[in-house]
Amino acid sequence: MKLNYTVSHFIRSAVAVALLSLTALHAADAAVALDRTRVIFEGGNKSMSVNIHNDNNSLPYLAQSWVEDVNGQKIQSPMMALPPLQRVEPGAKSLVKIQLSPGAEMKLPQDKESLFYFNLREIPPKSKKANVLQLALQTRVKMFYRPASLVKKEASSETPWQEQLILTRQGERYQVTNPTAYYVTLVADSDVDMKPLMLAPQSSADLGVRATAMGKEPRIAYINDWGGRPVLTFGCSGVSNVCKVVSNKAS
């Protein structure tokens, strides 16, 4: 959906400057949309493509694409998005190619995932009306480079790595440990108010929720490769204060 805001000539410049600071806007409001909520780049491939589409059926849009590193800096290596700018006709679909730069696999860890961010920004056509401020909405999603040794060819028949998570009670808090070579993103189950938490491979972090709020069988949802949110149920040992996954079900 195209967003147009009419403002007086007196305040238009001030509003435009303020809008330049906005970097994270919801993809649901964008005319140019991405077909996924995360990108998985599988090792062994030199490139992959993601689908984009223009949901505006009357106006063409420009689509700008780029890749950022873990620090949010635009990069051209070890990954790049091509083309960096393209025109998408009304109601049409297109592709963005994500390509490894030469020698990239030698620079990327092959024993664990690496984190990047894929960005897609729409640029609306110039309005024919006077004193109209147009917003360029942007979608930013996590992109994981998954080495070939970690790619599960039959993921549906294998145990998800998220089931290896461990909760350890430390006083009134839970420490969550990710012993795997994969990134894991945790989100609240419907019964618990919890901020999203992304765990890097072989890392630990405070869960951000009081242990008493989790109950005797803590339940935490995670985001899988397809954007689904299965729920992990943990069984806890009172003696060791360690909780391990006993159930993994779709929410």
Order of alpha helices (4+ residues) and beta strands (2+ residues): beta-alpha-beta-beta-beta-beta-beta-beta-beta-beta-alpha-beta-beta-beta-beta-beta-beta-beta-beta-alpha-beta-beta-beta
